């Protein structure tokens, strides 16, 4: 069997992973706080050590942490952290995660939540507001209930490797870390996904063409192998 068949199969698998990532980026281009995935590729020599063929592979997926465009809402509980910082939230499993989705609301217990997950203060505690008081967040990230100062939003900056743990949720990966920061926020705004629909569509078309080319190469190599086998039988 031709080595070219294996090279093409590796290329198809790598492009399939890229298609999954780009499709996700396109589907979430308007999702608040979404961060685009960026697959990384490498080429490897054949196990035999032959220098004339290289096997491609998708070896990792990184995430683009740059801020996305913002939309003005006028809601006093909608916030966009400054300087690329992330809000700190607690997941249902009790773990800590980080998000740029700043659509804050109050649950039935008057806890400040985003997507149903409690938002944490600088001290790492859920933020609960007293009843019958209007909630708001000022430019310093201070949470108010009427004229009562309740807490400061817990904000952090992610460095190194990060993992996606939800549509708009990230957490430090192996070797990564979250550093607490004290920065301001912009109230009355929401940050959208940082992968534009146009960019993702172009990337999707290019990845699909590369995938189709790899699949065509697989078919070509299979036909060549079949013909070689038929010739050998005739002889």
Number of C-alpha atoms within 10 A of each C-alpha: 12 10 11 17 19 15 19 22 19 19 23 25 17 24 25 17 18 24 21 14 18 25 17 16 27 22 14 23 23 18 18 23 29 29 28 25 20 15 19 13 14 12 14 12 13 15 7 6 10 9 9 7 14 16 19 20 20 18 12 11 17 16 16 15 21 13 21 23 15 15 13 13 14 12 15 17 21 23 29 28 27 17 13 16 26 29 23 31 29 20 18 10 6 9 9 17 23 28 25 27 25 26 21 23 18 17 14 6 10 15 20 25 21 21 14 16 20 23 29 24 23 17 11 15 16 21 22 21 22 15 10 9 12 13 22 21 24 17 15 16 24 17 23 19 18 14 10 13 14 17 21 19 30 26 29 22 18 20 14 12 15 21 16 18 13 13 15 20 22 23 21 19 15 10 9 14 16 20 12 15 14 16 17 19 23 19 23 20 21 26 24 24 26 23 27 17 16 11 13 21 17 13 18 20 13 14 21 17 13 18 22 14 15 22 17 14 19 20 14 14 18 16 12 14 15 13 12 12 12 11 10 9 8 6 5
